[in-house]
Amino acid sequence: MKMERESPMQMGGGAHVLVFPYPVQGHICPMVEFSKRLASKGVRVTVVITTASAATESMKQLLAAQPNNSSFKIEVISDGSEHFQKSDFAQETAQEYQDRFRGATTKNLSNLITNIKNNKNDSDSDNSEDNNDDYPLKCIVYHSCMPWVLDIALQHGLDGAPIFTTSAAVTAIFHHFNEGVLKIPSKDDRTSTTTMLMPSMPVPLGINDLPSFLSDVDAYPTYLKLTMNQFSNIAQVKWIFYTNFEKLEEKVFKWMASQDWPVKTIGPTIPSSFLDKRLEDEKDYSLSLFKPDVETCMKWLDSKEAGSVVYVSFGSLANLTKEQMDEVAWGLNNNNYHFLWVIKESEKEKLPINFFEEISEKGLVVSWCSQLQVLAHKAVGCFVTHCGWNSILEALSLGVPMVAVPQWADQTTNAKFVVDVWKVGVRVKVNEKGKITKEELAMRVRQVMEKEMGMEFRKASLMWKELAKEAVDEGGSSDKNIEEFVAQLG
């Protein structure tokens, strides 16, 4: 991102903020976009990336290209991964990874803070126009699943602010569970019609609408513990950031305000070029752990009529069974719509035999794509999505209706909101084995794609698109919140 350098006084305060994302694609991207918004407001921002993320080819290129004198910088600290072989990662449990990651980054993040405070930041050039005295370090913005970062911040006399890369509704649900407000019926006491009312929710939730860590509390103990730890010291933070915008979850945010949560919405956290166009931006996220096949996708989409393509992606962590892959493949092929399907290279072997010959020109399968550019293309008529939060925000921001195929974690709750709160799509139902059938998927896609049936979905999607743009534009709710944060840094 190109920015004009001004003096600290001209820029409005000259504060320095560290931004520390959890090292997965879906957390890095929105936090970097927030960082760029901050930098445009006169804050010096250092994004802290760990060695595992820095080892990717795209990250290496970005690190090599970043200028010495910039209001937006990237620093790399060790997470201990450089001492591991690939086979070691495969054998590491989720809890072992968390312990190793926290142990390594706690020490190295603290050292980085000390170096910055002592004006010894390695990335500062000797002939810099300003030094760290002009931009005193004031705050660490960290991913909410790393609450221990707040302890480091406080030890160094800094403020700390978690950023949640899930919906506010999901946070509220876990909070209600943590406080004992949400009582989840046992498996013996629940039915398909069991619903739960919570003070922050705009609609009642069924068991299958809860985050999967709660609908089956025994299935993911490490992840449930990680999620609940987000609340361990939240009373000590000065700000709580959400990557969406106020009108998207108005009732939830009003409830949070009634509880005196210091919440600030700062999104949608997608590149400015897709929203308000106020920043000189790339056509995509700055930091990507994957290499998208942009040219192939865009050329193929350019050859298709407006609204005629079904875009399908189940996210970077998708791992479908071969049986499920078969059903999805034939469900897409059995409809009279073109489709663009993102499948990781390691997953392609699960596709049906002769699938590529069968689809011919009807479909395009790629290993990765620029999802924003695809969703922004006029040829795309709907998005078959796993309902990861970033994907939801991107589809809403670009006005694309959805077919919700949630897998786990917060995706089930997001799917509920897609259908019953935002009214921008439909949800695929699973059979008695928990699988999606080709007939069910094909039917749900038709509901969104057909002109008459999909009209209301398209209308609602366009409304949210405009509201998303308004939020980040000058004077919008998210824009004001970012400016208030900058002013409060002092």
C-alpha positions as CSV (number, residue, x, y, z in Angstrom):
1,M,0.0,0.0,0.0
2,K,1.4,3.4,-1.0
3,M,1.2,6.2,1.5
4,E,2.5,9.7,1.7
5,R,4.8,10.1,4.7
6,E,4.0,13.1,6.9
7,S,5.5,14.3,10.2
8,P,3.9,12.8,13.3
9,M,2.2,16.2,14.1
10,Q,0.7,16.4,10.6
11,M,-0.5,12.8,10.9
12,G,-2.3,13.4,14.2
13,G,-0.4,12.0,17.1
14,G,2.4,9.7,16.0
15,A,1.5,6.6,17.9
16,H,2.9,3.1,17.1
17,V,0.7,0.0,17.3
18,L,1.8,-3.7,17.1
19,V,-0.7,-6.0,15.4
20,F,-0.3,-9.7,16.1
21,P,-2.5,-12.1,14.1
22,Y,-2.9,-15.8,14.8
23,P,-0.9,-17.5,12.0
24,V,-3.6,-18.7,9.8
25,Q,-4.8,-17.2,6.5
26,G,-8.3,-16.3,7.8
27,H,-6.9,-14.3,10.8
28,I,-3.9,-12.7,9.1
29,C,-5.9,-11.1,6.2
30,P,-8.5,-9.1,8.1
31,M,-5.9,-7.9,10.7
32,V,-3.6,-6.7,8.0
33,E,-6.5,-4.8,6.3
34,F,-7.2,-3.1,9.7
35,S,-3.6,-2.3,10.0
36,K,-3.6,-0.5,6.6
37,R,-6.7,1.5,7.7
38,L,-4.8,2.5,10.9
39,A,-1.7,3.5,8.9
40,S,-3.8,5.7,6.7
41,K,-5.0,7.6,9.8
42,G,-1.4,8.5,10.9
43,V,-0.5,5.5,13.1
44,R,2.7,3.6,12.6
45,V,1.8,0.0,12.4
46,T,4.0,-3.1,12.8
47,V,2.4,-6.4,11.8
48,V,4.0,-9.3,13.6
49,I,4.2,-12.5,11.6
50,T,5.7,-15.7,12.8
51,T,8.3,-17.8,11.1
52,A,5.8,-20.5,9.8
53,S,3.8,-17.9,7.9
54,A,7.0,-16.0,6.8
55,A,8.2,-19.2,5.1
56,T,5.6,-19.2,2.4
57,E,6.6,-18.0,-1.0
58,S,4.1,-15.1,-1.2
59,M,5.2,-13.8,2.2
60,K,8.9,-14.0,1.2
61,Q,8.2,-11.8,-1.8
62,L,6.3,-9.3,0.3
63,L,9.0,-9.1,3.0
64,A,11.6,-8.5,0.3
65,A,9.6,-5.7,-1.3
66,Q,8.6,-3.7,1.8
67,P,10.3,-0.3,2.0
68,N,12.5,0.6,5.0
69,N,10.7,3.9,5.7
70,S,7.1,3.1,6.0
71,S,4.1,3.6,8.3
72,F,3.2,0.0,7.6
73,K,5.8,-2.7,8.4
74,I,6.1,-6.4,8.9
75,E,8.3,-8.0,11.5
76,V,9.0,-11.7,11.8
77,I,9.4,-13.5,15.2
78,S,10.1,-17.1,15.8
79,D,7.3,-19.5,16.7
80,G,9.8,-22.4,16.9
81,S,8.7,-23.9,13.6
82,E,12.1,-23.5,12.0
83,H,13.4,-26.3,14.2
84,F,10.7,-28.7,13.0
85,Q,10.6,-31.1,10.1
86,K,7.3,-31.6,8.2
87,S,6.9,-35.0,9.8
88,D,7.1,-33.3,13.2
89,F,4.1,-31.1,12.4
90,A,2.0,-34.0,11.4
91,Q,2.6,-35.7,14.8
92,E,2.0,-32.6,16.9
93,T,-1.4,-32.5,18.6
94,A,-3.4,-29.3,18.8
95,Q,-2.5,-28.8,22.4
96,E,1.2,-29.4,21.8
97,Y,1.1,-26.8,19.0
98,Q,-0.6,-24.3,21.3
99,D,2.0,-24.8,24.0
100,R,4.9,-24.6,21.6
101,F,3.5,-21.5,19.9
102,R,2.9,-19.7,23.1
103,G,6.2,-20.6,24.6
104,A,8.2,-19.4,21.7
105,T,6.3,-16.2,20.8
106,T,5.9,-15.0,24.4
107,K,9.7,-14.5,24.7
108,N,10.2,-13.3,21.1
109,L,7.3,-10.8,21.1
110,S,8.6,-9.4,24.4
111,N,12.1,-9.0,22.9
112,L,10.6,-7.2,19.9
113,I,8.8,-4.8,22.1
114,T,11.9,-4.0,24.1
115,N,13.9,-3.4,20.9
116,I,11.3,-1.1,19.5
117,K,11.2,0.9,22.8
118,N,15.0,1.1,22.8
119,N,15.0,2.3,19.2
120,K,16.6,-0.9,18.0
121,N,14.0,-2.2,15.6
122,D,15.9,-4.0,12.9
123,S,13.7,-2.8,10.1
124,D,14.3,0.9,10.8
125,S,16.9,2.3,8.4
126,D,19.7,4.5,9.7
127,N,18.6,7.4,7.5
128,S,14.9,7.2,8.5
129,E,13.2,10.6,8.7
130,D,11.7,9.8,12.0
131,N,12.6,7.3,14.8
132,N,10.6,5.4,17.4
133,D,10.7,8.4,19.7
134,D,8.4,10.2,17.3
135,Y,6.0,7.2,17.3
136,P,6.0,5.8,20.9
137,L,4.6,2.3,21.1
138,K,1.2,2.5,22.7
139,C,-0.8,-0.7,22.1
140,I,-0.8,-4.3,20.9
141,V,-3.8,-5.5,18.9
142,Y,-3.9,-9.2,19.0
143,H,-6.1,-12.0,17.9
144,S,-8.7,-12.9,20.6
145,C,-7.6,-16.5,20.9
146,M,-4.2,-15.3,22.2
147,P,-5.3,-13.6,25.5
148,W,-1.8,-14.1,27.0
149,V,-0.6,-11.3,24.7
150,L,-2.4,-8.9,26.9
151,D,-0.2,-10.0,29.8
152,I,2.9,-9.1,27.7
153,A,1.4,-5.8,26.8
154,L,0.7,-4.8,30.4
155,Q,4.2,-5.9,31.5
156,H,5.6,-3.4,29.1
157,G,3.2,-0.6,30.1
158,L,1.1,-0.9,26.9
159,D,-2.6,-1.2,26.3
160,G,-4.0,-4.4,24.7
161,A,-6.9,-4.9,22.4
162,P,-8.2,-8.2,21.1
163,I,-9.7,-8.4,17.7
164,F,-12.4,-11.1,17.1
165,T,-12.4,-12.6,13.6
166,T,-15.8,-14.2,14.2
167,S,-19.2,-12.7,14.3
168,A,-20.3,-10.9,17.5
169,A,-23.1,-13.4,17.8
170,V,-20.7,-16.2,18.1
171,T,-18.7,-14.4,20.8
172,A,-21.9,-13.7,22.7
173,I,-23.0,-17.3,22.5
174,F,-19.7,-18.5,24.1
175,H,-20.0,-15.7,26.7
176,H,-23.5,-16.9,27.6
177,F,-22.2,-20.4,28.0
178,N,-19.2,-19.2,30.0
179,E,-21.4,-17.3,32.4
180,G,-23.9,-20.2,32.7
181,V,-26.7,-18.3,31.0
182,L,-26.8,-20.7,28.1
183,K,-27.8,-24.2,29.2
184,I,-27.3,-26.8,26.5
185,P,-29.5,-29.9,26.7
186,S,-27.8,-33.2,26.9
187,K,-27.9,-35.4,23.9
188,D,-30.7,-37.5,25.5
189,D,-32.8,-34.4,26.3
190,R,-32.6,-32.6,22.9
191,T,-34.7,-33.0,19.8
192,S,-34.6,-31.5,16.3
193,T,-37.0,-28.8,17.4
194,T,-35.1,-27.8,20.6
195,T,-34.5,-24.1,20.6
196,M,-32.7,-21.7,22.9
197,L,-33.3,-18.0,23.6
198,M,-30.5,-15.7,24.5
199,P,-30.7,-12.0,25.4
200,S,-28.3,-11.0,22.7
201,M,-29.7,-13.0,19.8
202,P,-32.1,-11.7,17.2
203,V,-33.6,-15.2,16.6
204,P,-33.9,-18.4,18.6
205,L,-31.2,-20.9,17.9
206,G,-31.5,-24.7,17.5
207,I,-28.9,-27.2,18.6
208,N,-27.5,-27.3,15.0
209,D,-27.2,-23.5,14.9
210,L,-24.8,-23.4,17.8
211,P,-21.0,-23.4,17.2
212,S,-19.9,-27.1,16.9
213,F,-17.7,-26.7,20.0
214,L,-20.9,-26.3,22.0
215,S,-23.4,-28.5,20.2
216,D,-21.0,-31.4,21.0
217,V,-18.8,-30.2,23.9
218,D,-16.8,-33.5,24.0
219,A,-15.8,-33.4,20.3
220,Y,-13.2,-30.6,20.3
221,P,-11.9,-30.1,23.9
222,T,-8.7,-28.2,22.9
223,Y,-10.6,-25.8,20.6
224,L,-13.3,-25.3,23.2
225,K,-10.7,-24.5,25.8
226,L,-9.0,-22.1,23.4
227,T,-12.2,-20.3,22.7
228,M,-13.3,-20.0,26.3
229,N,-9.9,-18.6,27.2
230,Q,-10.7,-15.5,25.2
231,F,-12.7,-14.3,28.2
232,S,-10.0,-15.0,30.8
233,N,-8.8,-11.4,31.0
234,I,-11.2,-9.5,28.7
235,A,-12.2,-7.2,31.6
236,Q,-8.7,-5.7,31.5
237,V,-8.8,-4.6,27.9
238,K,-9.4,-1.0,26.7
239,W,-10.9,-1.9,23.4
240,I,-12.5,-4.9,21.7
241,F,-12.5,-5.0,17.9
242,Y,-14.8,-6.8,15.5
243,T,-14.1,-7.2,11.8
244,N,-17.7,-6.5,10.7
245,F,-20.0,-3.4,11.0
246,E,-22.6,-2.2,13.4
247,K,-25.8,-2.6,11.3
248,L,-24.9,-6.2,10.4
249,E,-25.4,-7.4,14.0
250,E,-27.2,-4.4,15.5
251,K,-29.0,-6.3,18.3
252,V,-25.9,-8.2,19.4
253,F,-23.8,-5.0,19.6
254,K,-26.5,-3.2,21.5
255,W,-26.5,-6.0,24.1
256,M,-22.7,-5.8,24.3
257,A,-23.0,-2.0,24.9
258,S,-25.5,-2.7,27.7
259,Q,-22.9,-4.9,29.3
260,D,-20.3,-2.1,29.1
261,W,-18.1,-4.0,26.6
262,P,-15.7,-1.5,25.0
263,V,-16.6,-2.7,21.5
264,K,-15.6,-1.1,18.2
265,T,-16.6,-2.4,14.8
266,I,-13.9,-1.8,12.2
267,G,-15.1,-3.6,9.1
268,P,-15.7,-5.1,6.8
269,T,-12.0,-5.7,6.8
270,I,-11.5,-6.3,3.1
271,P,-9.3,-4.3,0.8
272,S,-10.5,-0.7,0.2
273,S,-10.6,-1.2,-3.6
274,F,-13.7,-3.4,-3.1
275,L,-15.5,-1.0,-0.8
276,D,-14.8,2.7,-0.4
277,K,-11.7,2.9,-2.7
278,R,-10.1,5.5,-0.4
279,L,-6.8,3.7,-0.1
280,E,-4.4,2.9,-2.9
281,D,-4.8,-0.8,-2.6
282,E,-4.0,-4.1,-4.3
283,K,-6.7,-6.0,-6.0
284,D,-6.5,-8.5,-3.2
285,Y,-5.2,-9.1,0.3
286,S,-1.6,-8.1,0.8
287,L,-0.6,-11.2,2.7
288,S,-1.6,-14.6,1.3
289,L,-0.3,-18.0,2.4
290,F,-1.5,-19.4,-0.9
291,K,-0.8,-18.6,-4.6
292,P,-4.1,-17.9,-6.4
293,D,-4.6,-18.8,-10.1
294,V,-6.0,-15.3,-10.9
295,E,-5.5,-15.2,-14.7
296,T,-7.1,-18.6,-15.4
297,C,-10.2,-17.7,-13.2
298,M,-10.7,-14.2,-14.6
299,K,-10.4,-15.3,-18.2
300,W,-12.9,-18.1,-17.7
301,L,-15.4,-15.9,-15.9
302,D,-15.1,-13.2,-18.6
303,S,-16.4,-15.7,-21.1
304,K,-19.6,-16.3,-19.0
305,E,-22.9,-14.4,-18.9
306,A,-23.8,-12.2,-15.9
307,G,-25.1,-14.1,-12.9
308,S,-24.6,-17.5,-14.6
309,V,-21.8,-19.0,-12.5
310,V,-21.9,-20.8,-9.2
311,Y,-18.8,-20.2,-7.2
312,V,-17.9,-23.0,-4.7
313,S,-15.3,-22.9,-2.0
314,F,-15.2,-24.7,1.4
315,G,-12.2,-22.8,2.7
316,S,-8.5,-23.4,3.2
317,L,-9.0,-26.0,5.8
318,A,-11.6,-28.1,4.0
319,N,-11.2,-31.9,4.1
320,L,-14.2,-33.7,2.7
321,T,-14.5,-37.5,2.5
322,K,-14.4,-39.1,-0.9
323,E,-18.1,-40.0,-0.5
324,Q,-19.0,-36.4,0.2
325,M,-16.8,-35.1,-2.6
326,D,-18.7,-37.3,-5.0
327,E,-22.0,-35.9,-3.9
328,V,-20.9,-32.3,-4.2
329,A,-19.3,-33.0,-7.6
330,W,-22.4,-34.5,-9.1
331,G,-24.7,-32.0,-7.4
332,L,-22.9,-29.2,-9.2
333,N,-22.7,-31.1,-12.5
334,N,-26.3,-32.1,-12.5
335,N,-27.5,-28.5,-12.6
336,N,-27.6,-26.3,-15.8
337,Y,-25.2,-23.7,-14.4
338,H,-21.5,-23.1,-14.9
339,F,-19.4,-23.5,-11.7
340,L,-16.0,-22.5,-10.5
341,W,-14.9,-24.8,-7.7
342,V,-11.8,-24.3,-5.5
343,I,-10.3,-27.6,-4.4
344,K,-6.9,-27.9,-2.7
345,E,-4.4,-30.0,-4.7
346,S,-4.3,-32.6,-2.0
347,E,-8.1,-33.1,-2.3
348,K,-8.4,-33.5,-6.0
349,E,-7.7,-37.2,-5.9
350,K,-11.0,-37.6,-4.1
351,L,-13.0,-36.4,-7.2
352,P,-15.0,-39.0,-9.2
353,I,-13.2,-40.8,-12.0
354,N,-13.6,-38.9,-15.3
355,F,-15.1,-35.9,-13.5
356,F,-13.0,-33.4,-15.6
357,E,-14.1,-35.1,-18.8
358,E,-17.7,-35.0,-17.7
359,I,-17.8,-31.3,-16.8
360,S,-16.0,-30.1,-20.0
361,E,-16.5,-26.4,-20.4
362,K,-19.3,-26.3,-17.8
363,G,-17.0,-26.1,-14.8
364,L,-13.5,-25.0,-13.8
365,V,-11.6,-26.5,-10.9
366,V,-8.7,-24.6,-9.5
367,S,-6.4,-25.1,-6.4
368,W,-6.8,-21.6,-5.1
369,C,-8.2,-18.3,-6.4
370,S,-8.6,-14.7,-5.6
371,Q,-11.9,-15.0,-3.9
372,L,-12.6,-11.3,-3.7
373,Q,-12.0,-10.9,-7.4
374,V,-14.2,-13.9,-8.2
375,L,-17.1,-12.7,-5.9
376,A,-16.8,-9.2,-7.5
377,H,-17.1,-10.5,-11.0
378,K,-20.5,-10.0,-12.7
379,A,-20.6,-13.6,-13.9
380,V,-21.0,-14.9,-10.4
381,G,-24.6,-15.5,-9.3
382,C,-24.1,-17.4,-6.0
383,F,-21.6,-18.6,-3.6
384,V,-21.6,-22.2,-2.2
385,T,-19.7,-21.6,1.0
386,H,-18.6,-23.3,4.2
387,C,-19.6,-20.1,6.0
388,G,-16.2,-19.2,7.4
389,W,-16.5,-15.6,8.7
390,N,-14.2,-14.0,6.2
391,S,-16.2,-15.6,3.3
392,I,-19.5,-14.4,4.8
393,L,-18.2,-10.9,5.1
394,E,-16.8,-10.9,1.6
395,A,-20.0,-12.2,0.1
396,L,-22.1,-9.7,2.0
397,S,-19.8,-6.8,1.0
398,L,-19.9,-7.8,-2.6
399,G,-23.6,-8.5,-2.8
400,V,-23.5,-12.2,-3.6
401,P,-26.3,-14.6,-2.3
402,M,-25.1,-17.8,-0.6
403,V,-25.8,-21.5,-0.4
404,A,-24.6,-22.3,3.2
405,V,-22.8,-25.6,3.7
406,P,-21.4,-25.2,7.2
407,Q,-18.9,-27.8,8.5
408,W,-17.9,-27.0,12.0
409,A,-16.8,-24.3,14.5
410,D,-18.7,-21.0,14.1
411,Q,-19.9,-21.9,10.6
412,T,-23.1,-23.3,11.8
413,T,-24.1,-20.1,13.5
414,N,-23.1,-18.0,10.5
415,A,-25.3,-20.2,8.3
416,K,-28.3,-19.5,10.6
417,F,-27.7,-15.8,10.2
418,V,-27.3,-16.1,6.4
419,V,-30.8,-17.6,6.2
420,D,-32.9,-16.2,9.0
421,V,-31.3,-12.8,9.9
422,W,-29.7,-11.4,6.8
423,K,-31.9,-13.4,4.5
424,V,-29.3,-13.7,1.7
425,G,-29.5,-17.4,1.0
426,V,-30.4,-21.0,1.9
427,R,-28.8,-23.7,3.9
428,V,-28.2,-27.2,2.7
429,K,-29.7,-29.9,4.9
430,V,-27.7,-33.1,5.7
431,N,-29.2,-36.6,5.6
432,E,-29.4,-39.0,8.5
433,K,-25.7,-39.9,8.1
434,G,-24.7,-36.2,8.3
435,K,-23.9,-36.0,4.6
436,I,-25.1,-33.7,1.8
437,T,-26.7,-35.5,-1.1
438,K,-26.3,-34.4,-4.7
439,E,-30.0,-33.9,-5.0
440,E,-30.1,-31.6,-2.0
441,L,-27.2,-29.5,-3.1
442,A,-28.6,-29.1,-6.7
443,M,-32.0,-28.1,-5.3
444,R,-30.5,-25.4,-3.0
445,V,-28.4,-24.0,-5.8
446,R,-31.4,-23.7,-8.0
447,Q,-33.3,-21.8,-5.2
448,V,-30.7,-19.1,-5.2
449,M,-29.8,-19.0,-8.9
450,E,-33.3,-19.1,-10.5
451,K,-34.6,-15.6,-11.3
452,E,-38.0,-15.7,-9.5
453,M,-36.9,-17.7,-6.4
454,G,-33.6,-15.9,-6.0
455,M,-34.9,-12.4,-6.4
456,E,-35.3,-11.7,-2.7
457,F,-31.9,-13.1,-1.9
458,R,-30.3,-10.8,-4.5
459,K,-32.2,-7.8,-3.3
460,A,-31.1,-8.4,0.3
461,S,-27.5,-9.0,-0.8
462,L,-27.4,-5.7,-2.6
463,M,-28.7,-3.9,0.5
464,W,-26.0,-5.3,2.7
465,K,-23.4,-4.4,0.0
466,E,-24.4,-0.8,0.3
467,L,-24.4,-0.8,4.1
468,A,-20.9,-2.4,4.1
469,K,-19.6,0.3,1.9
470,E,-21.2,3.0,4.0
471,A,-19.6,1.7,7.2
472,V,-16.0,2.1,6.0
473,D,-16.5,5.2,3.9
474,E,-15.7,8.6,5.3
475,G,-17.9,9.3,8.3
476,G,-19.3,5.7,8.4
477,S,-19.6,3.8,11.7
478,S,-16.4,1.8,11.2
479,D,-14.5,4.7,9.9
480,K,-15.5,6.8,13.0
481,N,-14.5,3.9,15.3
482,I,-11.0,3.7,13.8
483,E,-10.6,7.5,14.2
484,E,-11.8,7.4,17.8
485,F,-9.3,4.6,18.5
486,V,-6.4,6.6,17.0
487,A,-7.4,9.7,19.0
488,Q,-7.6,7.6,22.2
489,L,-4.1,6.3,21.7
490,G,-3.0,9.8,22.8
